[in-house]
């Protein structure tokens, strides 16, 4: 479900960006993903700084 929302945002922003010739609209999908990631980080029941350090301390 969430993937379809991002696909719709991407198609919509590319269509409007080409039609209106505004380059800023091409950044809309990236902004939407960044906002989504920020909301998901805030939803973690730890203090914000602990959550951020936990994310960057993960070893792949």
Phi and psi in degrees as a GROMACS rama.xvg file:
@    title "Ramachandran Plot"
@    xaxis  label "Phi"
@    yaxis  label "Psi"
@TYPE xy
-67.3136  -33.6097  UNK-2
-62.8909  -39.9206  UNK-3
-66.1051  -32.9909  UNK-4
-65.1817  -43.2863  UNK-5
-68.0462  -35.4413  UNK-6
-64.0625  -43.5017  UNK-7
-62.9696  -44.1937  UNK-8
-60.4792  -41.5312  UNK-9
-65.6394  -48.5373  UNK-10
-62.0666  -44.1912  UNK-11
-61.5194  -44.6638  UNK-12
-71.2129  -36.18  UNK-13
-67.0474  -43.0658  UNK-14
-61.1138  -49.0415  UNK-15
-67.4274  -36.8821  UNK-16
-62.8165  -39.5661  UNK-17
-74.7236  -38.5004  UNK-18
-71.0014  -44.0901  UNK-19
-91.5114  -7.96653  UNK-20
55.8591  47.8498  UNK-21
-116.893  117.678  UNK-22
-71.7792  -23.8354  UNK-23
-64.6383  -26.4616  UNK-24
-68.1997  -21.9476  UNK-25
-71.8744  -16.5337  UNK-26
-86.2665  -8.4137  UNK-27
-59.2467  -44.1116  UNK-28
-62.3265  -39.0293  UNK-29
-66.1607  -39.685  UNK-30
-64.2608  -40.1182  UNK-31
-64.2794  -41.7462  UNK-32
-67.563  -39.564  UNK-33
-64.1359  -41.9206  UNK-34
-64.9906  -41.2234  UNK-35
-60.6835  -44.5938  UNK-36
-64.7896  -39.4534  UNK-37
-63.107  -42.5157  UNK-38
-64.2287  -40.8833  UNK-39
-65.9388  -36.2271  UNK-40
-67.6097  -40.2787  UNK-41
-67.3714  -29.1141  UNK-42
-72.3169  -14.8421  UNK-43
-68.599  132.803  UNK-44
-80.0971  36.4498  UNK-45
-116.695  163.002  UNK-46
-58.5683  149.11  UNK-47
-58.061  -44.4078  UNK-48
-66.0711  -38.8489  UNK-49
-63.5088  -38.0938  UNK-50
-65.394  -44.2075  UNK-51
-65.511  -42.5135  UNK-52
-67.0244  -34.8753  UNK-53
-63.5358  -42.5569  UNK-54
-63.5319  -43.0011  UNK-55
-82.4756  -12.4482  UNK-56
-89.6543  -4.49282  UNK-57
-67.0931  132.459  UNK-58
-101.656  133.438  UNK-59
